[in-house]
Amino acid sequence: MNLLSALFMTQLLYVIGVGGVMDSELCIALASALHYVRLCVFSWMLLMTHNMYMQYKTGLHLVPITDTNISRNFIRYSLLGWGLPLVFLLASILIQYCDKRGMLLDTQDLRRQNCWFLDKNAFISSLVIPGYLMALMTFFYLFRTAVLSKYLVGFQPDNRLRDKMRRKSAIQIILFSKITIVLCICLALATMSKLTNSDGVWISFHIVQGLQGIFIAMLVTCNCQVLKLYTRSLKTRAIRHIPSYVGKPSTSGLNKSTSLQMLTWDPPPDIV
């Protein structure tokens, strides 16, 4: 939920700057806020993979036990997930202040790109470098989780449970990898559009940034098989309400009837 909140704020602030921002204070505030939430996205992605790795490391998936420190761990993750990007944001504002020799509200360069980025030095040192470092650490934990899960699954004597554990770990690792790749591509295009004057790169960044939320939502939905679960729920209701059409064959004469009243569901199913 913290990751989705940061992604939502990224898309919202991106839309605010589409029409251009003329006020200098609002421009620097928008650029700083986008700088912060972009770092929060990478920070929460890293924390999610670290949490997954720690679960496999402690054997929570092999021997079910109750995690008594879940509230404390969540508080620690929250402080790190929202606090670490704040440190980088303060550093970027300091760099911005020094580069402009105290004239922080000089936003002429920022307006050229709709106030979506800070100046070059602050952008590179406090967003691009930390973002890609967190992405590399994310892939590192994904790789270690994949290796560790392989050994944990191999220790499971039950073949059925072993296949279930293997599918579960694969779904998590692949999903986190896809989301991280999408975030890295968007940051790469943002960096190229900031450092170059290429119209093609600028348009590509617009497309990827605008569709980033949809991409990630589709990845989560398809990976979690939400539609499959909902279809299974509808099928269960159909079996309960019309056992003659779905499930076991009916011994009554319902399938031979021509009455339209017998083709309706009573009670009616929920609207999708």
Secondary structure, 3 states (H helix, E strand, C coil): CHHHHHHHHHHHHHHHCCCCCCCHHHHHHHHHHHHHHHHHHHHHHHHHHHHHHHHHHCCCCCCCCCCCCHHHHHHHHHHHHHHHHHHHHHHHHHHHHHHCCCCCCCCHHHHCCCCCCCCHHHHHHHHHHHHHHHHHHHHHHHHHHHHHHHHHHHCCCCHHHHHHHHHHHHHHHHHHHHHHHHHHHHHHHHHHHHHCCCHHHHHHHHHHHHHHHHHHHHHHHHHCCHHHHHHHHHHHHHHHHCCCCCCCCCCCCHHHCCCHHHHCCCCCCCCC
